[in-house]
Amino acid sequence: MTHPLLALLVRWSVLALGVTLATRVIPGIHYDSVGTLVAVVALLSLFNAILKPLLLLFSLPFIVLTLGVGVLFINALLFLLVGELVSGFSVDTFWHAMGGALIVSLTNMFISFFIGKPRPASGGAPRPPSRPKIKPTDVIDI
């Protein structure tokens, strides 16, 4: 999976699966149609690309203090924000958004574990760059 468009489609599919699972498991999260789900996934992807890094940067002391649990709060806030902006998608409370964010995160982590990291196109491990060989007659003056 080295093509960027294919990687983007896989990420969107995993996110769509996570949001769909969240709507099935969490009773306070609902969507009306598949088109609404596509809009939710697109907006959530946009927020994850633009807003999330800024929120992580500004709340870094809180994230360190909570040993990383603060990231889940940020994901829940973004999930709740998408629920407010997209008509046909509703998130009832912050705690429902927290559960939805947890399910989306676990789905992403689980599927990423099985997909793995992309391999180099050459089929093998990349070689480190070779260093120039020093001849015994070379002198290094300091």
C-alpha positions as semicolon CSV with decimal commas, in nm:
position;residue;x (nm);y (nm);z (nm)
1;M;0,000;0,000;0,000
2;T;0,242;0,263;-0,118
3;H;0,006;0,479;-0,322
4;P;-0,116;0,781;-0,119
5;L;-0,469;0,769;-0,258
6;L;-0,504;0,404;-0,163
7;A;-0,373;0,478;0,187
8;L;-0,627;0,762;0,222
9;L;-0,912;0,535;0,112
10;V;-0,805;0,270;0,364
11;R;-0,793;0,530;0,644
12;W;-1,137;0,659;0,548
13;S;-1,275;0,304;0,535
14;V;-1,136;0,227;0,880
15;L;-1,282;0,551;1,015
16;A;-1,619;0,473;0,855
17;L;-1,612;0,127;1,010
18;G;-1,530;0,277;1,351
19;V;-1,811;0,533;1,329
20;T;-2,055;0,264;1,214
21;L;-1,954;0,040;1,505
22;A;-1,994;0,333;1,743
23;T;-2,349;0,393;1,619
24;R;-2,429;0,025;1,671
25;V;-2,274;-0,005;2,019
26;I;-2,335;0,337;2,178
27;P;-2,708;0,409;2,215
28;G;-2,665;0,790;2,201
29;I;-2,501;0,807;1,855
30;H;-2,721;0,793;1,544
31;Y;-2,693;0,861;1,171
32;D;-2,968;0,872;0,910
33;S;-2,814;0,752;0,586
34;V;-2,494;0,635;0,421
35;G;-2,452;0,983;0,272
36;T;-2,456;1,125;0,624
37;L;-2,191;0,872;0,724
38;V;-1,973;0,980;0,430
39;A;-2,009;1,345;0,537
40;V;-1,922;1,253;0,898
41;V;-1,612;1,061;0,789
42;A;-1,498;1,344;0,560
43;L;-1,547;1,611;0,827
44;L;-1,391;1,398;1,100
45;S;-1,091;1,335;0,874
46;L;-1,058;1,706;0,808
47;F;-1,077;1,785;1,180
48;N;-0,821;1,513;1,257
49;A;-0,585;1,662;0,999
50;I;-0,624;2,030;1,091
51;L;-0,774;2,084;1,436
52;K;-0,640;1,784;1,623
53;P;-0,268;1,871;1,590
54;L;-0,340;2,224;1,716
55;L;-0,545;2,095;2,008
56;L;-0,274;1,843;2,093
57;L;-0,011;2,114;2,090
58;F;-0,204;2,352;2,313
59;S;-0,310;2,082;2,558
60;L;0,023;1,900;2,576
61;P;0,073;1,962;2,951
62;F;-0,275;1,819;3,019
63;I;-0,202;1,516;2,800
64;V;0,127;1,451;2,978
65;L;-0,038;1,498;3,318
66;T;-0,312;1,246;3,232
67;L;-0,064;1,002;3,075
68;G;-0,226;1,028;2,734
69;V;-0,591;1,001;2,837
70;G;-0,632;1,366;2,736
71;V;-0,606;1,259;2,372
72;L;-0,928;1,064;2,417
73;F;-1,096;1,381;2,547
74;I;-0,982;1,569;2,237
75;N;-1,115;1,290;2,013
76;A;-1,447;1,303;2,199
77;L;-1,468;1,681;2,155
78;L;-1,408;1,646;1,782
79;F;-1,668;1,366;1,765
80;L;-1,918;1,588;1,949
81;L;-1,840;1,882;1,721
82;V;-1,908;1,671;1,412
83;G;-2,237;1,565;1,571
84;E;-2,333;1,931;1,602
85;L;-2,230;2,029;1,248
86;V;-2,365;1,742;1,035
87;S;-2,742;1,720;1,008
88;G;-2,859;1,362;1,025
89;F;-2,579;1,265;1,265
90;S;-2,640;1,310;1,634
91;V;-2,435;1,256;1,947
92;D;-2,651;1,300;2,257
93;T;-2,398;1,376;2,532
94;F;-2,027;1,420;2,586
95;W;-2,008;1,071;2,741
96;H;-2,165;0,919;2,430
97;A;-1,901;1,105;2,228
98;M;-1,634;0,966;2,463
99;G;-1,758;0,612;2,401
100;G;-1,773;0,674;2,026
101;A;-1,420;0,816;2,023
102;L;-1,298;0,515;2,220
103;I;-1,458;0,272;1,976
104;V;-1,319;0,460;1,673
105;S;-0,972;0,464;1,832
106;L;-0,983;0,094;1,919
107;T;-1,106;0,006;1,570
108;N;-0,826;0,210;1,415
109;M;-0,566;0,051;1,644
110;F;-0,697;-0,302;1,583
111;I;-0,707;-0,275;1,204
112;S;-0,374;-0,090;1,188
113;F;-0,220;-0,378;1,382
114;F;-0,331;-0,625;1,114
115;I;-0,255;-0,405;0,814
116;G;0,090;-0,314;0,945
117;K;0,332;-0,058;0,814
118;P;0,385;-0,019;0,440
119;R;0,686;-0,207;0,308
120;P;0,945;-0,056;0,076
121;A;0,881;-0,105;-0,295
122;S;1,211;-0,292;-0,341
123;G;1,077;-0,587;-0,143
124;G;1,354;-0,590;0,115
125;A;1,478;-0,384;0,400
126;P;1,629;-0,052;0,295
127;R;2,007;-0,042;0,308
128;P;2,183;0,228;0,503
129;P;2,396;0,460;0,288
130;S;2,750;0,337;0,249
131;R;3,031;0,542;0,401
132;P;3,344;0,623;0,203
133;K;3,626;0,385;0,283
134;I;3,933;0,531;0,451
135;K;4,263;0,417;0,309
136;P;4,542;0,336;0,552
137;T;4,751;0,611;0,393
138;D;4,494;0,880;0,467
139;V;4,586;1,105;0,759
140;I;4,336;1,291;0,968
141;D;4,482;1,607;1,120
142;I;4,309;1,766;1,411
